[in-house]
Each structure stands twice: as C-alpha cells, then as structure tokens.
Amino acid sequence: MLEIVRTVPIDYYVYLSTILFVIGVFGVLTRRNAIVVLMCVELMLNAVNLLFAAFSTYLSDAQGQIMVFFIMVVAAAEAAVGLGILVSIYRNTKSTDISFLDNLRN
C-alpha cells in the first residue's frame, strides 16, 4: 500500500515563528506588568526554538536541535532568576508594575 506523506513547507514554520517573535517584542515594548514581560521574553525564545527545530529537520542536521536544548536551559535559568528578582521587587514596591522601578535607584 502506497502511503502519502504530507509535509508542512518550511515557509509556514518561518511565518509562524516570525508572528510569535513579533508578538513577543510587542508585548515587551508595550506592557507594564513584569510577569507579562517575562512571558513575552519566553515567547520570543520559543519562537527561535521553533525555527531552529524546523530548519534542523529540514536540513537533516542535529545541530539545530542541540541549540534548542541549550536555549531551553538558558530560558529556564532566565525564568528562575527573573522570577526571583520579581519577588524581590514585589516585596519592596508591593506592585509588579515596571514603572515603579525608578524608585529603586535611591
């Protein structure tokens, strides 16, 4: 029996990754809540991961998948440090609004 394998063109992965990255950049630049800003940074990292994995599969090369692993490790460390800093900021200002961070200069 002949099986037809339909693959998704690489262009679709590029478009999806671009859209996710732009949403992340827009969220970082416009939002004031620090938790939302951290989530948008994670969204940008995941958009890059998607693109690395797609091109790795497209080119039949494992280097992209290795980069995805390292980016995931860095993203986990960034989330842990970012949330730790966010808890410290919340204890001082009683808010997660990043516009209050000017008060920490003193």
SEGUKE-62983 format. One record per residue: residue number from 1; residue in one letter; x, y, z of N, C-alpha, C in turn. Coordinates in steps of 0.2 Angstrom, whole numbers, plus 5000, padded with zeros to 4 digits. Layout:
resi:NUM, resn:A, n.c1:X, n.c2:Y, n.c3:Z, ca.c1:X, ca.c2:Y, ca.c3:Z, c.c1:X, c.c2:Y, c.c3:Z
...
end
This chain:
resi:1, resn:M, n.c1:5004, n.c2:4994, n.c3:5000, ca.c1:5000, ca.c2:5000, ca.c3:5000, c.c1:5004, c.c2:5006, c.c3:5000
resi:2, resn:L, n.c1:5003, n.c2:5011, n.c3:4996, ca.c1:5007, ca.c2:5017, ca.c3:4995, c.c1:5004, c.c2:5022, c.c3:5000
resi:3, resn:E, n.c1:5009, n.c2:5024, n.c3:5004, ca.c1:5007, ca.c2:5029, ca.c3:5009, c.c1:5009, c.c2:5036, c.c3:5007
resi:4, resn:I, n.c1:5005, n.c2:5041, n.c3:5007, ca.c1:5007, ca.c2:5048, ca.c3:5005, c.c1:5009, c.c2:5052, c.c3:5011
resi:5, resn:V, n.c1:5015, n.c2:5054, n.c3:5012, ca.c1:5017, ca.c2:5058, ca.c3:5017, c.c1:5017, c.c2:5065, c.c3:5015
resi:6, resn:R, n.c1:5013, n.c2:5069, n.c3:5019, ca.c1:5012, ca.c2:5076, ca.c3:5018, c.c1:5016, c.c2:5080, c.c3:5023
resi:7, resn:T, n.c1:5021, n.c2:5084, n.c3:5020, ca.c1:5025, ca.c2:5088, ca.c3:5025, c.c1:5023, c.c2:5095, c.c3:5025
resi:8, resn:V, n.c1:5024, n.c2:5099, n.c3:5030, ca.c1:5022, ca.c2:5106, ca.c3:5030, c.c1:5028, c.c2:5109, c.c3:5027
resi:9, resn:P, n.c1:5027, n.c2:5114, n.c3:5023, ca.c1:5033, ca.c2:5118, ca.c3:5020, c.c1:5037, c.c2:5122, c.c3:5025
resi:10, resn:I, n.c1:5043, n.c2:5123, n.c3:5024, ca.c1:5047, ca.c2:5127, ca.c3:5029, c.c1:5045, c.c2:5134, c.c3:5030
resi:11, resn:D, n.c1:5042, n.c2:5136, n.c3:5024, ca.c1:5039, ca.c2:5143, ca.c3:5024, c.c1:5034, c.c2:5144, c.c3:5030
resi:12, resn:Y, n.c1:5030, n.c2:5139, n.c3:5031, ca.c1:5025, ca.c2:5140, ca.c3:5036, c.c1:5028, c.c2:5141, c.c3:5043
resi:13, resn:Y, n.c1:5033, n.c2:5137, n.c3:5044, ca.c1:5037, ca.c2:5137, ca.c3:5051, c.c1:5040, c.c2:5144, c.c3:5052
resi:14, resn:V, n.c1:5043, n.c2:5147, n.c3:5046, ca.c1:5046, ca.c2:5154, ca.c3:5046, c.c1:5041, c.c2:5159, c.c3:5048
resi:15, resn:Y, n.c1:5035, n.c2:5158, n.c3:5045, ca.c1:5029, ca.c2:5163, ca.c3:5046, c.c1:5027, c.c2:5163, c.c3:5053
resi:16, resn:L, n.c1:5026, n.c2:5157, n.c3:5055, ca.c1:5023, ca.c2:5156, ca.c3:5062, c.c1:5028, c.c2:5158, c.c3:5067
resi:17, resn:S, n.c1:5035, n.c2:5157, n.c3:5066, ca.c1:5040, ca.c2:5159, ca.c3:5071, c.c1:5040, c.c2:5167, c.c3:5071
resi:18, resn:T, n.c1:5040, n.c2:5170, n.c3:5065, ca.c1:5040, ca.c2:5177, ca.c3:5064, c.c1:5034, c.c2:5180, c.c3:5068
resi:19, resn:I, n.c1:5028, n.c2:5178, n.c3:5067, ca.c1:5022, ca.c2:5180, ca.c3:5071, c.c1:5023, c.c2:5180, c.c3:5078
resi:20, resn:L, n.c1:5026, n.c2:5174, n.c3:5081, ca.c1:5027, ca.c2:5173, ca.c3:5088, c.c1:5032, c.c2:5178, c.c3:5091
resi:21, resn:F, n.c1:5037, n.c2:5179, n.c3:5087, ca.c1:5043, ca.c2:5183, ca.c3:5089, c.c1:5040, c.c2:5191, c.c3:5089
resi:22, resn:V, n.c1:5036, n.c2:5193, n.c3:5084, ca.c1:5034, ca.c2:5199, ca.c3:5084, c.c1:5029, c.c2:5201, c.c3:5090
resi:23, resn:I, n.c1:5025, n.c2:5196, n.c3:5091, ca.c1:5020, ca.c2:5196, ca.c3:5097, c.c1:5024, c.c2:5197, c.c3:5103
resi:24, resn:G, n.c1:5029, n.c2:5193, n.c3:5104, ca.c1:5034, ca.c2:5194, ca.c3:5110, c.c1:5037, c.c2:5201, c.c3:5111
resi:25, resn:V, n.c1:5040, n.c2:5203, n.c3:5105, ca.c1:5043, ca.c2:5210, ca.c3:5105, c.c1:5038, c.c2:5215, c.c3:5107
resi:26, resn:F, n.c1:5032, n.c2:5215, n.c3:5104, ca.c1:5026, ca.c2:5220, ca.c3:5105, c.c1:5024, c.c2:5220, c.c3:5112
resi:27, resn:G, n.c1:5024, n.c2:5214, n.c3:5115, ca.c1:5022, ca.c2:5213, ca.c3:5122, c.c1:5028, c.c2:5216, c.c3:5127
resi:28, resn:V, n.c1:5034, n.c2:5215, n.c3:5125, ca.c1:5040, ca.c2:5218, ca.c3:5129, c.c1:5040, c.c2:5225, c.c3:5129
resi:29, resn:L, n.c1:5038, n.c2:5228, n.c3:5123, ca.c1:5039, ca.c2:5235, ca.c3:5122, c.c1:5032, c.c2:5239, c.c3:5125
resi:30, resn:T, n.c1:5027, n.c2:5236, n.c3:5126, ca.c1:5021, ca.c2:5239, ca.c3:5127, c.c1:5018, c.c2:5238, c.c3:5134
resi:31, resn:R, n.c1:5019, n.c2:5232, n.c3:5137, ca.c1:5016, ca.c2:5230, ca.c3:5143, c.c1:5020, c.c2:5233, c.c3:5149
resi:32, resn:R, n.c1:5017, n.c2:5234, n.c3:5155, ca.c1:5020, ca.c2:5237, ca.c3:5161, c.c1:5020, c.c2:5232, c.c3:5166
resi:33, resn:N, n.c1:5017, n.c2:5226, n.c3:5166, ca.c1:5017, ca.c2:5221, ca.c3:5171, c.c1:5023, c.c2:5217, c.c3:5170
resi:34, resn:A, n.c1:5027, n.c2:5216, n.c3:5175, ca.c1:5034, ca.c2:5212, ca.c3:5174, c.c1:5033, c.c2:5205, c.c3:5173
resi:35, resn:I, n.c1:5027, n.c2:5202, n.c3:5175, ca.c1:5026, ca.c2:5195, ca.c3:5174, c.c1:5024, c.c2:5194, c.c3:5166
resi:36, resn:V, n.c1:5021, n.c2:5198, n.c3:5163, ca.c1:5019, ca.c2:5198, ca.c3:5156, c.c1:5025, c.c2:5199, c.c3:5152
resi:37, resn:V, n.c1:5029, n.c2:5204, n.c3:5154, ca.c1:5036, ca.c2:5205, ca.c3:5151, c.c1:5040, c.c2:5199, c.c3:5150
resi:38, resn:L, n.c1:5041, n.c2:5195, n.c3:5156, ca.c1:5044, ca.c2:5189, ca.c3:5156, c.c1:5041, c.c2:5184, c.c3:5152
resi:39, resn:M, n.c1:5035, n.c2:5183, n.c3:5152, ca.c1:5031, ca.c2:5178, ca.c3:5147, c.c1:5033, c.c2:5180, c.c3:5140
resi:40, resn:C, n.c1:5033, n.c2:5186, n.c3:5138, ca.c1:5034, ca.c2:5188, ca.c3:5131, c.c1:5041, c.c2:5187, c.c3:5129
resi:41, resn:V, n.c1:5046, n.c2:5187, n.c3:5134, ca.c1:5053, ca.c2:5186, ca.c3:5133, c.c1:5053, c.c2:5178, c.c3:5131
resi:42, resn:E, n.c1:5050, n.c2:5174, n.c3:5135, ca.c1:5049, ca.c2:5167, ca.c3:5134, c.c1:5046, c.c2:5165, c.c3:5128
resi:43, resn:L, n.c1:5041, n.c2:5169, n.c3:5125, ca.c1:5038, ca.c2:5168, ca.c3:5119, c.c1:5043, c.c2:5169, c.c3:5113
resi:44, resn:M, n.c1:5047, n.c2:5174, n.c3:5114, ca.c1:5052, ca.c2:5176, ca.c3:5109, c.c1:5057, c.c2:5170, c.c3:5109
resi:45, resn:L, n.c1:5059, n.c2:5167, n.c3:5114, ca.c1:5064, ca.c2:5162, ca.c3:5114, c.c1:5061, c.c2:5156, c.c3:5111
resi:46, resn:N, n.c1:5055, n.c2:5154, n.c3:5113, ca.c1:5052, ca.c2:5149, ca.c3:5110, c.c1:5051, c.c2:5149, c.c3:5102
resi:47, resn:A, n.c1:5050, n.c2:5155, n.c3:5100, ca.c1:5049, ca.c2:5157, ca.c3:5093, c.c1:5056, c.c2:5155, c.c3:5089
resi:48, resn:V, n.c1:5061, n.c2:5157, n.c3:5092, ca.c1:5068, ca.c2:5155, ca.c3:5090, c.c1:5069, c.c2:5147, c.c3:5090
resi:49, resn:N, n.c1:5067, n.c2:5144, n.c3:5095, ca.c1:5067, ca.c2:5137, ca.c3:5096, c.c1:5063, c.c2:5133, c.c3:5090
resi:50, resn:L, n.c1:5057, n.c2:5136, n.c3:5089, ca.c1:5053, ca.c2:5133, ca.c3:5084, c.c1:5057, c.c2:5133, c.c3:5077
resi:51, resn:L, n.c1:5060, n.c2:5139, n.c3:5076, ca.c1:5064, ca.c2:5140, ca.c3:5069, c.c1:5070, c.c2:5135, c.c3:5069
resi:52, resn:F, n.c1:5074, n.c2:5135, n.c3:5075, ca.c1:5079, ca.c2:5130, ca.c3:5075, c.c1:5077, c.c2:5123, c.c3:5074
resi:53, resn:A, n.c1:5072, n.c2:5121, n.c3:5077, ca.c1:5070, ca.c2:5114, ca.c3:5076, c.c1:5067, c.c2:5113, c.c3:5069
resi:54, resn:A, n.c1:5064, n.c2:5118, n.c3:5066, ca.c1:5061, ca.c2:5117, ca.c3:5059, c.c1:5067, c.c2:5116, c.c3:5054
resi:55, resn:F, n.c1:5072, n.c2:5121, n.c3:5055, ca.c1:5077, ca.c2:5120, ca.c3:5050, c.c1:5082, c.c2:5114, c.c3:5051
resi:56, resn:S, n.c1:5082, n.c2:5112, n.c3:5057, ca.c1:5086, ca.c2:5106, ca.c3:5059, c.c1:5083, c.c2:5100, c.c3:5056
resi:57, resn:T, n.c1:5076, n.c2:5100, n.c3:5056, ca.c1:5073, ca.c2:5094, ca.c3:5052, c.c1:5073, c.c2:5095, c.c3:5045
resi:58, resn:Y, n.c1:5073, n.c2:5101, n.c3:5042, ca.c1:5073, ca.c2:5102, ca.c3:5035, c.c1:5079, c.c2:5100, c.c3:5032
resi:59, resn:L, n.c1:5085, n.c2:5102, n.c3:5036, ca.c1:5092, ca.c2:5101, ca.c3:5033, c.c1:5094, c.c2:5094, c.c3:5036
resi:60, resn:S, n.c1:5091, n.c2:5090, n.c3:5039, ca.c1:5093, ca.c2:5084, ca.c3:5042, c.c1:5100, c.c2:5084, c.c3:5046
resi:61, resn:D, n.c1:5100, n.c2:5090, n.c3:5050, ca.c1:5106, ca.c2:5091, ca.c3:5054, c.c1:5104, c.c2:5092, c.c3:5061
resi:62, resn:A, n.c1:5108, n.c2:5089, n.c3:5066, ca.c1:5106, ca.c2:5089, ca.c3:5073, c.c1:5108, c.c2:5095, c.c3:5077
resi:63, resn:Q, n.c1:5112, n.c2:5099, n.c3:5073, ca.c1:5115, ca.c2:5105, ca.c3:5077, c.c1:5109, c.c2:5110, c.c3:5079
resi:64, resn:G, n.c1:5104, n.c2:5110, n.c3:5075, ca.c1:5098, ca.c2:5115, ca.c3:5077, c.c1:5095, c.c2:5112, c.c3:5083
resi:65, resn:Q, n.c1:5094, n.c2:5105, n.c3:5084, ca.c1:5091, ca.c2:5103, ca.c3:5090, c.c1:5095, c.c2:5103, c.c3:5096
resi:66, resn:I, n.c1:5102, n.c2:5103, n.c3:5095, ca.c1:5106, ca.c2:5104, ca.c3:5101, c.c1:5106, c.c2:5111, c.c3:5103
resi:67, resn:M, n.c1:5105, n.c2:5116, n.c3:5099, ca.c1:5104, ca.c2:5123, ca.c3:5100, c.c1:5098, c.c2:5124, c.c3:5104
resi:68, resn:V, n.c1:5092, n.c2:5120, n.c3:5102, ca.c1:5086, ca.c2:5121, ca.c3:5105, c.c1:5087, c.c2:5119, c.c3:5113
resi:69, resn:F, n.c1:5090, n.c2:5113, n.c3:5114, ca.c1:5092, ca.c2:5111, ca.c3:5121, c.c1:5095, c.c2:5116, c.c3:5125
resi:70, resn:F, n.c1:5100, n.c2:5119, n.c3:5122, ca.c1:5104, ca.c2:5124, ca.c3:5126, c.c1:5100, c.c2:5131, c.c3:5127
resi:71, resn:I, n.c1:5096, n.c2:5133, n.c3:5122, ca.c1:5091, ca.c2:5138, ca.c3:5123, c.c1:5086, c.c2:5137, c.c3:5128
resi:72, resn:M, n.c1:5084, n.c2:5131, n.c3:5129, ca.c1:5079, ca.c2:5129, ca.c3:5134, c.c1:5082, c.c2:5129, c.c3:5141
resi:73, resn:V, n.c1:5088, n.c2:5127, n.c3:5141, ca.c1:5092, ca.c2:5128, ca.c3:5148, c.c1:5093, c.c2:5135, c.c3:5150
resi:74, resn:V, n.c1:5095, n.c2:5139, n.c3:5145, ca.c1:5096, ca.c2:5146, ca.c3:5147, c.c1:5089, c.c2:5150, c.c3:5148
resi:75, resn:A, n.c1:5083, n.c2:5148, n.c3:5145, ca.c1:5077, ca.c2:5150, ca.c3:5146, c.c1:5074, c.c2:5148, c.c3:5153
resi:76, resn:A, n.c1:5076, n.c2:5142, n.c3:5155, ca.c1:5074, ca.c2:5140, ca.c3:5162, c.c1:5078, c.c2:5144, c.c3:5167
resi:77, resn:A, n.c1:5084, n.c2:5145, n.c3:5166, ca.c1:5088, ca.c2:5149, ca.c3:5171, c.c1:5086, c.c2:5156, c.c3:5171
resi:78, resn:E, n.c1:5084, n.c2:5159, n.c3:5165, ca.c1:5082, ca.c2:5166, ca.c3:5165, c.c1:5075, c.c2:5167, c.c3:5168
resi:79, resn:A, n.c1:5071, n.c2:5162, n.c3:5168, ca.c1:5064, ca.c2:5162, ca.c3:5171, c.c1:5065, c.c2:5162, c.c3:5179
resi:80, resn:A, n.c1:5070, n.c2:5157, n.c3:5181, ca.c1:5071, ca.c2:5157, ca.c3:5188, c.c1:5074, c.c2:5163, c.c3:5191
resi:81, resn:V, n.c1:5079, n.c2:5166, n.c3:5188, ca.c1:5082, ca.c2:5172, ca.c3:5190, c.c1:5077, c.c2:5178, c.c3:5190
resi:82, resn:G, n.c1:5073, n.c2:5178, n.c3:5184, ca.c1:5069, ca.c2:5184, ca.c3:5183, c.c1:5063, c.c2:5183, c.c3:5188
resi:83, resn:L, n.c1:5060, n.c2:5178, n.c3:5190, ca.c1:5055, ca.c2:5177, ca.c3:5195, c.c1:5058, c.c2:5179, c.c3:5202
resi:84, resn:G, n.c1:5064, n.c2:5177, n.c3:5203, ca.c1:5067, ca.c2:5179, ca.c3:5210, c.c1:5068, c.c2:5186, c.c3:5210
resi:85, resn:I, n.c1:5070, n.c2:5190, n.c3:5205, ca.c1:5070, ca.c2:5197, ca.c3:5205, c.c1:5064, c.c2:5200, c.c3:5206
resi:86, resn:L, n.c1:5059, n.c2:5197, n.c3:5202, ca.c1:5052, ca.c2:5200, ca.c3:5203, c.c1:5049, c.c2:5199, c.c3:5210
resi:87, resn:V, n.c1:5050, n.c2:5194, n.c3:5213, ca.c1:5048, ca.c2:5193, ca.c3:5220, c.c1:5051, c.c2:5198, c.c3:5224
resi:88, resn:S, n.c1:5058, n.c2:5200, n.c3:5223, ca.c1:5061, ca.c2:5205, ca.c3:5227, c.c1:5058, c.c2:5212, c.c3:5226
resi:89, resn:I, n.c1:5057, n.c2:5213, n.c3:5220, ca.c1:5054, ca.c2:5219, ca.c3:5218, c.c1:5047, c.c2:5220, c.c3:5221
resi:90, resn:Y, n.c1:5043, n.c2:5215, n.c3:5221, ca.c1:5036, ca.c2:5215, ca.c3:5224, c.c1:5036, c.c2:5216, c.c3:5231
resi:91, resn:R, n.c1:5041, n.c2:5213, n.c3:5234, ca.c1:5042, ca.c2:5214, ca.c3:5242, c.c1:5043, c.c2:5222, c.c3:5243
resi:92, resn:N, n.c1:5047, n.c2:5225, n.c3:5239, ca.c1:5049, ca.c2:5232, ca.c3:5240, c.c1:5044, c.c2:5237, c.c3:5238
resi:93, resn:T, n.c1:5040, n.c2:5236, n.c3:5233, ca.c1:5036, ca.c2:5241, ca.c3:5230, c.c1:5028, c.c2:5239, c.c3:5230
resi:94, resn:K, n.c1:5027, n.c2:5232, n.c3:5232, ca.c1:5020, ca.c2:5230, ca.c3:5233, c.c1:5016, c.c2:5230, c.c3:5226
resi:95, resn:S, n.c1:5020, n.c2:5230, n.c3:5220, ca.c1:5017, ca.c2:5230, ca.c3:5214, c.c1:5022, c.c2:5227, c.c3:5209
resi:96, resn:T, n.c1:5019, n.c2:5224, n.c3:5203, ca.c1:5023, ca.c2:5221, ca.c3:5198, c.c1:5024, c.c2:5226, c.c3:5192
resi:97, resn:D, n.c1:5022, n.c2:5232, n.c3:5193, ca.c1:5022, ca.c2:5237, ca.c3:5188, c.c1:5029, c.c2:5239, c.c3:5187
resi:98, resn:I, n.c1:5032, n.c2:5239, n.c3:5181, ca.c1:5039, ca.c2:5240, ca.c3:5180, c.c1:5040, c.c2:5248, c.c3:5180
resi:99, resn:S, n.c1:5035, n.c2:5252, n.c3:5180, ca.c1:5036, ca.c2:5259, ca.c3:5180, c.c1:5038, c.c2:5261, c.c3:5187
resi:100, resn:F, n.c1:5037, n.c2:5257, n.c3:5192, ca.c1:5039, ca.c2:5259, ca.c3:5199, c.c1:5046, c.c2:5257, c.c3:5200
resi:101, resn:L, n.c1:5050, n.c2:5255, n.c3:5195, ca.c1:5057, ca.c2:5253, ca.c3:5196, c.c1:5061, c.c2:5259, c.c3:5197
resi:102, resn:D, n.c1:5059, n.c2:5265, n.c3:5195, ca.c1:5063, ca.c2:5271, ca.c3:5196, c.c1:5064, c.c2:5272, c.c3:5203
resi:103, resn:N, n.c1:5060, n.c2:5270, n.c3:5208, ca.c1:5061, ca.c2:5271, ca.c3:5215, c.c1:5066, c.c2:5267, c.c3:5218
resi:104, resn:L, n.c1:5069, n.c2:5262, n.c3:5214, ca.c1:5074, ca.c2:5258, ca.c3:5217, c.c1:5081, c.c2:5261, c.c3:5216
resi:105, resn:R, n.c1:5082, n.c2:5267, n.c3:5213, ca.c1:5088, ca.c2:5270, ca.c3:5212, c.c1:5091, c.c2:5273, c.c3:5218
resi:106, resn:N, n.c1:5087, n.c2:5275, n.c3:5223, ca.c1:5089, ca.c2:5278, ca.c3:5229, c.c1:5092, c.c2:5273, c.c3:5234
end
